[in-house]
Amino acid sequence: MAMKALDVEAVQAFVLVADLSSFTRAAQVMETTQSAVSLKIRRLEDGLGRRLLERTPRLVRLSAEGAAFLGAARNLVAAHQSAIGSFAVEHRRLVVGISHHIVGSELASLLKRMNTTDPGLVIQLHVDTSRSVLSAFDDGKLDAAIVLRHDAKRRDGDVLFEEPFGWMAAPDFHHRPGEPLRLATQAEPCSVRAMAVEALDAAGIAWTEAFVGGGLATIGAAISAGLAVAALARRVAPADTVDLGPRLGLPPLPSRDVMLHSKLSDARTRQALRTLGAAFAANAA
């Protein structure tokens, strides 16, 4: 092999592109440009004499050789991060609030990815409604908040991605014509509940609460059991549910922006948060 030593930043760029399926999101995490990330990976490929990524205008994916290299690349990046943090006096803590409407089954892989990026970081996670999370952030109780935008007047924060919503239910959910639509909702106040009710009221569709949940898991269980229909982000809805909106003649639901709010100043902690935000965006793509 021609390359005698690997450029750790280039290897990190490769791992980020592989994980996030995007040169742009990898560049955001590394606080650099897309072209700089592309150049690093090109030089890594040239040094290894291997094509690691297949690039098309709409898609970035691992080549067979890239897939074979990815595990070793992760280990190298993790070892590098561990070495950097070996003289740290204490662990750093990142307190993040996330709306329960956007936390899906991918959370474990996202946390693992953050740990690989910075194993010395202690993550304290709070999951609640977007309003509660944003209120805690404004009160200084959180370092960062990842929430659904519910106030068009608020201008701070960065848009991570746009989250589409649907009328999710079990495939065999039965709705009798002429009867009110059975809904599974969060207790008030909930911006997604308000969005669903407003859409139904505007369309002149009668509805009734059949189940009031205390979080996404409980609502997911209710719709999987066939009790009701729920307005949920398609990404986080249970795998055994489908969008019955078209079949039932329900009004389309608007998409909502997922926002990242942060007041962090520490460079390493900001990078970990950028990794989390980019990973959420990648899973939503």
SVG drawing of the C-alpha trace seen along z (x, -y; Angstrom):
<svg xmlns="http://www.w3.org/2000/svg" viewBox="-73 -37 78 43">
<polyline fill="none" stroke="black" stroke-width="0.4" points="0.0,0.0 1.4,-3.4 0.0,-5.3 2.3,-4.9 0.1,-6.9 -3.6,-7.7 -4.8,-11.3 -7.2,-11.0 -9.3,-14.0 -9.7,-12.4 -10.8,-9.1 -13.2,-11.0 -14.6,-12.7 -15.1,-9.3 -16.9,-7.9 -19.2,-11.0 -20.1,-10.8 -20.8,-7.1 -23.0,-7.6 -24.8,-10.8 -25.0,-9.9 -24.1,-13.4 -20.9,-15.5 -22.9,-18.6 -23.9,-17.3 -20.4,-15.9 -19.0,-19.3 -21.4,-20.9 -20.2,-18.6 -16.6,-19.3 -17.2,-23.1 -15.7,-23.1 -16.9,-23.1 -18.3,-20.3 -15.4,-20.7 -12.9,-20.4 -14.5,-17.1 -14.6,-15.8 -10.9,-16.6 -9.9,-14.9 -11.7,-11.7 -10.3,-11.8 -6.8,-12.0 -7.6,-9.2 -8.8,-7.1 -5.8,-7.9 -3.5,-7.0 -5.3,-3.7 -5.6,-2.9 -9.2,-2.1 -12.6,-3.6 -14.4,-4.0 -17.6,-5.9 -19.9,-5.7 -21.0,-9.2 -24.0,-10.2 -25.8,-13.5 -28.5,-12.3 -26.8,-9.6 -23.7,-8.8 -23.1,-5.2 -20.3,-2.9 -18.5,-0.9 -17.7,2.7 -14.2,1.6 -15.6,-1.3 -17.9,1.1 -14.9,3.3 -12.9,0.3 -15.6,-1.3 -15.2,0.7 -11.5,0.1 -12.1,-3.6 -14.5,-3.9 -12.0,-2.2 -9.2,-4.6 -11.4,-7.7 -12.6,-6.4 -9.0,-5.7 -7.9,-9.2 -10.7,-10.8 -9.9,-8.7 -6.2,-9.8 -7.2,-13.5 -9.3,-13.2 -6.9,-11.1 -5.7,-14.1 -9.1,-15.6 -9.6,-16.3 -13.3,-15.7 -16.0,-14.6 -18.0,-17.3 -21.7,-17.2 -24.2,-18.0 -27.8,-18.5 -30.2,-18.2 -33.9,-18.3 -35.7,-16.6 -39.4,-16.7 -40.9,-13.2 -42.6,-13.7 -39.2,-13.4 -37.5,-10.7 -37.7,-7.4 -36.2,-4.0 -32.9,-5.4 -32.0,-7.1 -29.7,-4.3 -27.6,-4.5 -27.5,-8.3 -26.2,-8.1 -23.6,-5.5 -22.5,-7.8 -22.0,-10.7 -20.1,-8.5 -17.8,-7.4 -17.2,-11.1 -16.5,-12.1 -16.3,-9.3 -15.6,-11.7 -18.9,-13.4 -21.7,-12.7 -25.1,-13.1 -28.0,-14.0 -31.2,-13.6 -34.7,-15.0 -37.6,-14.0 -40.8,-16.1 -43.2,-18.2 -41.7,-20.8 -43.1,-23.6 -41.8,-22.1 -38.3,-21.5 -38.2,-25.0 -39.3,-26.6 -36.6,-24.7 -34.0,-25.8 -35.1,-29.5 -34.9,-29.1 -31.2,-28.0 -31.9,-24.4 -30.7,-22.9 -27.6,-23.4 -29.6,-22.6 -33.1,-21.8 -34.3,-19.9 -37.9,-20.6 -40.7,-21.1 -41.2,-24.7 -44.5,-25.9 -44.0,-29.6 -43.5,-31.4 -42.5,-34.6 -39.4,-33.0 -36.4,-33.6 -33.5,-31.9 -32.4,-28.3 -31.3,-26.3 -33.6,-24.2 -32.3,-20.6 -35.0,-19.2 -38.6,-19.2 -40.7,-16.5 -43.8,-15.2 -46.8,-14.1 -49.5,-11.6 -52.7,-10.1 -51.1,-6.9 -53.0,-3.8 -53.0,0.0 -53.7,1.2 -56.9,2.9 -58.3,-0.1 -62.0,-0.4 -63.9,-3.6 -67.6,-3.5 -69.0,-6.3 -71.0,-8.8 -69.3,-8.2 -66.7,-10.6 -63.1,-9.7 -61.4,-8.1 -58.2,-10.0 -55.2,-9.1 -53.7,-12.3 -51.4,-13.9 -53.0,-15.8 -53.4,-19.5 -51.4,-21.7 -49.7,-19.9 -48.9,-21.6 -49.3,-18.4 -52.7,-17.7 -53.7,-21.3 -52.5,-20.8 -54.6,-17.6 -57.7,-19.1 -57.5,-22.3 -57.1,-20.3 -60.2,-18.1 -62.3,-21.0 -61.4,-23.0 -62.4,-20.0 -65.7,-19.6 -64.8,-16.1 -66.2,-15.1 -63.8,-13.5 -63.6,-12.2 -60.7,-11.4 -60.5,-7.6 -57.1,-7.6 -55.0,-10.3 -51.4,-9.3 -48.5,-10.4 -45.8,-10.2 -45.1,-8.8 -44.7,-5.2 -48.2,-5.1 -49.8,-6.7 -47.9,-4.2 -49.2,-1.3 -52.8,-2.6 -52.7,-2.9 -50.9,0.4 -53.7,1.9 -56.3,0.5 -57.9,-1.9 -57.6,-5.1 -55.8,-7.2 -53.0,-9.6 -51.3,-12.5 -47.6,-11.4 -44.4,-12.0 -44.1,-9.1 -40.5,-8.6 -41.3,-7.8 -44.6,-6.0 -44.6,-2.3 -43.4,-0.1 -46.7,1.8 -48.7,-1.3 -49.5,-3.1 -50.8,-6.5 -54.6,-6.1 -55.2,-9.7 -55.9,-9.1 -58.1,-6.0 -60.2,-7.8 -60.4,-11.1 -58.7,-13.0 -57.1,-16.4 -53.3,-16.5 -51.3,-17.5 -48.6,-20.2 -45.0,-19.4 -43.2,-20.9 -39.6,-22.2 -37.4,-20.5 -35.3,-23.1 -32.0,-23.0 -31.5,-25.7 -28.2,-26.0 -26.1,-28.5 -23.0,-26.3 -19.6,-28.0 -17.2,-25.0 -15.9,-23.9 -15.8,-20.1 -19.3,-20.1 -20.6,-22.1 -19.2,-19.5 -20.9,-16.7 -24.2,-18.6 -23.6,-19.2 -23.1,-15.4 -26.4,-14.7 -28.2,-17.3 -26.7,-16.0 -27.5,-12.4 -31.1,-13.3 -31.3,-15.0 -29.7,-12.0 -32.2,-9.6 -35.0,-11.9 -33.8,-11.9"/>
</svg>
